[in-house]
Amino acid sequence: MIRAWLMQHGFVFFLTLKRLIATPVTSLLSVIVMGIALSLPTGIYVLMENLSSISGQSASSPQMSLFLKLDIKKEDIERIKQRMEEDSQIVSFQFIPKDAALHQLQQSNGLADISASLVRNPLPDAFIVHALENTPENLEQLRVAMQSWPEIEHVQFDSAWAARLNALLKLGRFIVLMLTTLLSVAIIVIMFNTIRLQILTKRDEIEISKLIGATDSFIRRPFLYFGAIQGLAGGATAWLIMTLTIRAMNEELGTLAQLYDFDLQLQQLSPSDSISLLSFSAWLGWLGARLSVASHLWQIEPR
């Protein structure tokens, strides 16, 4: 029974492919329209993910700098280390002695002469702290808590910048959600009308099928496959558009990065995101076909 079911669906699947190939221009135009529509929210999503990655907002351990008081003692430093080890909000930390900081300053271009003329080391001992949470609220709470430690002179972290960036990322994700919703409705409407026209052109064939005892599920199956395959093709087109676009942008960014001596490459869609895009586009095509069939198929009855 399972074999017969698979053979039946396989027959309908290949029959649907033949129908698509039989009207290449119409099918290609529909696929391109759906691909472009899906590529818009997908492109914004990819850019927001890359912005999050480049800025470090998505990193698992945001960084803070703790500057100690100049008269700090070794036992105070050990006390700070112990306190950080016991703090569950701190992933890791690194102690930077003031002598090491001065040596690093002396190696900097344009500052060697200035640092060499110093009578004494004006730099404080410091800690580089990596926090567990990366939300602005948690980071600000941790910064205030460490600032209250008596051995700490100053905690350096631009929480306002993090809050602005977080707000920008939230806005971007909201735009992606709105665009996805609106364009998904547009794709469903396109598929709805496409299937409606197919039902009208095959009205006589549907009537004959019902006369010889074909069930509604048998009749609507080819239309559902048609919608799902076109939706899947639209998703694949969107994926191809994004892949080629990001590749072209990376070539231009490579030239810009060489001028500023840093590495900047936009990441492509991840495998999981690619599968989600293809699955979502196929579902949109299927849903549009399903609504159209449910709306129009019952109106056709054998005379």
C-alpha positions in Angstrom: 0.0 0.0 0.0 2.9 2.4 0.8 4.5 1.5 -2.5 1.3 2.3 -4.4 1.0 5.6 -2.5 4.6 6.5 -3.4 4.1 5.6 -7.0 1.0 7.7 -7.2 2.7 10.7 -5.7 5.7 10.2 -7.9 3.5 10.1 -11.0 1.8 13.3 -10.0 5.1 14.9 -9.2 6.6 14.2 -12.7 3.4 15.1 -14.4 3.5 18.5 -12.7 7.1 19.0 -13.8 6.0 18.2 -17.4 3.3 20.9 -17.1 5.8 23.4 -15.8 8.2 22.6 -18.7 5.3 22.8 -21.2 4.9 26.5 -20.3 8.5 27.6 -19.8 8.0 31.4 -20.2 5.0 31.7 -17.9 6.7 29.4 -15.3 10.0 31.2 -15.5 8.4 34.6 -15.1 6.5 33.4 -12.0 9.6 31.9 -10.5 11.6 35.1 -11.1 8.9 37.3 -9.5 8.8 35.0 -6.4 12.6 34.9 -6.3 13.0 38.6 -6.3 10.2 39.1 -3.8 11.8 36.6 -1.4 15.3 38.0 -2.0 14.4 41.4 -0.5 13.7 40.3 3.1 16.4 37.6 2.8 19.0 40.2 1.8 18.1 42.5 4.7 18.3 39.5 7.1 21.7 38.5 5.8 23.0 42.1 6.1 21.7 42.3 9.7 23.3 39.0 10.6 26.6 40.2 9.2 26.3 43.5 11.0 25.7 41.7 14.2 28.7 39.4 13.6 31.1 42.2 12.5 30.2 44.5 15.4 30.6 41.7 17.9 27.0 42.1 19.1 26.5 38.4 18.4 29.7 37.3 20.2 29.3 35.2 23.2 31.7 37.2 25.4 31.4 41.0 25.2 34.5 42.8 26.4 35.0 45.4 29.2 38.1 47.1 30.4 38.7 47.6 34.2 41.3 50.1 35.2 42.6 49.7 38.7 43.7 52.5 41.1 47.4 53.5 40.8 48.1 52.6 44.4 46.7 49.1 44.1 48.5 46.2 45.9 49.1 42.6 44.9 46.7 41.3 47.5 44.0 43.6 46.1 44.6 42.3 42.6 44.3 38.7 43.9 41.1 39.7 45.6 39.7 41.0 42.3 40.7 37.8 40.5 38.9 35.7 43.1 35.8 37.9 42.9 35.7 37.5 39.1 36.1 33.8 39.3 33.1 33.5 41.5 31.0 35.8 39.4 28.7 33.7 37.1 28.3 36.7 34.7 32.0 36.7 33.8 33.1 34.1 31.3 36.9 34.9 31.4 39.3 37.7 32.2 42.9 38.7 31.5 45.1 40.7 33.8 47.3 43.3 32.0 50.1 44.7 34.2 50.9 48.4 33.8 54.5 47.6 32.6 53.1 45.4 29.8 50.6 48.2 28.9 53.5 50.7 28.7 55.6 48.4 26.6 52.6 48.0 24.2 52.3 51.7 24.1 55.9 52.1 23.2 55.5 49.8 20.2 52.7 51.9 18.8 53.4 54.1 15.8 53.8 57.8 16.6 53.8 57.2 20.4 57.3 55.8 20.9 58.9 59.2 21.4 56.2 60.3 23.8 56.3 57.2 25.9 60.2 57.2 26.0 60.2 60.7 27.5 58.0 59.7 30.4 59.6 59.9 33.9 57.4 57.2 35.3 54.7 54.8 34.1 51.4 56.7 34.2 49.3 53.7 33.2 47.3 51.6 35.7 47.0 47.9 36.0 43.9 46.6 34.1 41.7 43.7 33.5 40.1 42.7 30.2 36.7 41.1 31.2 34.5 39.0 28.9 30.9 38.9 30.0 28.4 36.1 29.6 25.4 38.1 28.5 25.5 40.5 25.6 22.3 42.5 26.1 22.8 46.2 26.9 20.8 45.9 30.1 22.9 43.0 31.5 26.2 44.6 30.4 25.2 47.9 32.1 24.3 46.1 35.3 27.6 44.3 35.3 29.5 47.5 34.6 27.8 49.3 37.5 28.5 46.4 39.9 32.2 46.3 39.0 32.5 50.1 39.2 31.4 49.9 42.9 34.4 47.7 43.8 36.8 49.8 45.9 39.9 48.7 43.9 38.4 49.8 40.6 39.1 53.3 39.3 37.1 53.1 36.0 35.2 50.6 33.9 35.4 51.3 30.2 32.4 50.1 28.2 30.2 52.1 25.8 26.8 50.8 26.9 25.1 53.6 25.0 26.7 52.4 21.7 25.6 48.8 22.5 22.1 50.0 23.2 22.0 51.9 19.9 23.3 49.0 18.0 20.8 46.6 19.7 18.0 49.0 18.8 19.2 49.1 15.2 19.3 45.3 15.0 15.8 45.1 16.4 14.6 47.6 13.8 16.2 45.6 11.1 14.6 42.4 12.2 11.2 44.1 12.4 11.7 45.4 8.9 12.5 41.8 7.8 9.4 40.5 9.5 7.2 43.2 7.9 8.7 42.7 4.4 8.4 38.9 4.8 4.8 39.1 5.8 3.8 41.5 3.0 5.7 39.8 0.3 4.5 36.4 1.5 0.9 37.6 1.1 1.8 38.8 -2.4 3.3 35.4 -3.3 0.2 33.6 -2.0 -2.0 35.9 -4.1 0.1 35.2 -7.2 -0.1 31.5 -6.7 -3.8 31.7 -5.9 -4.5 33.4 -9.3 -2.1 31.1 -11.2 -3.9 28.0 -9.8 -7.3 29.6 -10.4 -6.5 30.1 -14.1 -5.3 26.5 -14.3 -8.5 25.2 -12.7 -10.6 27.2 -15.3 -8.5 25.9 -18.2 -8.9 22.3 -17.0 -12.5 22.6 -16.1 -13.6 20.0 -18.6 -10.9 17.6 -17.5 -11.9 18.0 -13.8 -15.6 17.4 -14.6 -14.7 14.1 -16.5 -12.5 13.1 -13.6 -15.3 13.6 -11.2 -17.7 11.6 -13.4 -15.5 8.6 -13.4 -15.2 8.7 -9.6 -12.0 10.7 -8.9 -11.9 12.1 -5.3 -11.2 15.7 -4.5 -7.8 14.9 -3.0 -6.8 13.1 -6.3 -7.9 16.1 -8.4 -6.3 18.8 -6.2 -3.0 16.9 -5.8 -1.4 18.1 -9.1 -2.3 21.7 -8.3 -0.7 21.5 -4.8 2.4 20.0 -6.3 2.5 22.7 -8.9 2.3 25.4 -6.2 4.9 23.8 -4.0 7.4 23.2 -6.9 7.0 26.8 -8.1 7.4 28.1 -4.6 10.5 25.9 -4.1 11.9 27.2 -7.4 11.2 30.8 -6.3 13.1 30.1 -3.0 16.0 28.6 -5.0 16.0 31.7 -7.2 16.1 34.0 -4.1 19.0 31.9 -2.7 20.9 32.2 -6.0 20.3 36.0 -6.2 21.6 36.4 -2.6 24.7 34.2 -3.2 25.7 36.1 -6.4 25.0 39.4 -4.8 27.1 38.7 -1.7 29.9 37.3 -3.8 29.9 40.5 -5.9 29.8 42.7 -2.8 32.7 40.7 -1.2 34.8 41.5 -4.3 34.2 45.2 -3.8 34.7 45.0 -0.1 38.0 43.2 -0.6 39.3 46.2 -2.5 38.1 48.5 0.2 39.5 46.3 3.0 43.0 46.3 1.4 43.0 50.1 1.6 42.2 50.1 5.3 44.3 47.0 6.1 41.5 44.9 7.6 39.6 41.8 6.6 35.9 42.3 5.9 33.9 39.5 4.3 30.1 39.2 4.3 28.9 35.7 5.2 26.6 33.8 2.9 23.4 32.2 4.1 24.1 29.3 6.5 22.9 25.8 5.6 20.1 26.0 8.1 19.0 29.4 6.8 19.1 28.1 3.3 16.9 25.1 4.1 14.5 27.4 6.0 14.3 29.7 2.9 13.6 26.8 0.6 11.1 25.2 2.9 9.3 28.5 3.5 9.0 29.3 -0.2 7.7 25.8 -1.0 5.1 26.2 1.8 4.0 29.6 0.5 3.5 28.1 -3.0 1.6 25.1 -1.5 -0.6 27.4 0.6 -1.5 29.6 -2.3 -2.4 26.6 -4.3 -4.4 25.1 -1.4 -6.4 28.2 -0.9 -7.2 28.5 -4.6 -8.2 24.9 -4.9 -10.4 25.1 -1.8 -12.0 28.2 -3.2 -12.7 27.1 -6.8 -12.7 23.3 -7.0 -16.0 22.8 -5.3 -17.7 25.1 -7.8 -17.0 22.6 -10.6 -19.5 19.8 -10.7 -20.3 17.3 -13.5 -23.3 18.4 -15.6 
